[in-house]
Amino acid sequence: MSISSRRGAIERRTAETDIKLALDLDVPGQAAIDTGIPFMDHMLTLFARHGRCGLEVTARGDLEVDFHHTMEDLGICLGQALAAAIGDGGGLARYGQATIPMDEALCSVAVDLCRRPCLVYNVKLVVEKVGDLDTELMEEFFRALVSHGGLTLHVNLHYGKNQHHIFEAVFKALAHALRRAWAPDAGLGGRPLSTKGML
Ligand SMILES: [Mn+2]
């Protein structure tokens, strides 16, 4: 796979949400995020910065209902864009992990870009909302990301007291783990890291 093609652009419109999302694995740290949910703008912006990728997101969802549809559909679009950017996974490190502190919170994330969706999500909710966002919806975002991105993702919060810090540790750990997993490994000669010869 050529480095220049590591990009996924998704336009997805339903009766509930209208989302445009572009992910570029080789445009370091450029983010333009407008989801209508300020806390997710904050999370996705730091995801792009720490993942050293380009991420553009414009979302208009039925926030007057609640944030559920928008959170889930953001996960779908990011997952689809990631899958497109990864392609057949040839020549990529495939695995990545990171343990990241954010003040008193500590989170470990491990990923496998294996085309098999699996989410393990152990993240404590200490309050019902951060900003206007229902904290329980974050798991819906990750479930959709995993289902549509075709990745195995383990998110384990070790501890934390402040919900903002907790989610910030989660997203930073995700970014650092993914950056390692999608990094090219020249020793693979462009082939997937698998004894099957394909992912
Ligand atoms: Mn913050």
Boltz pocket constraint, residues with backbone or C-beta under 6 A from the ligand:
constraints:
  - pocket:
      binder: B
      contacts: [[A, 42], [A, 164], [A, 168]]
      max_distance: 6.0
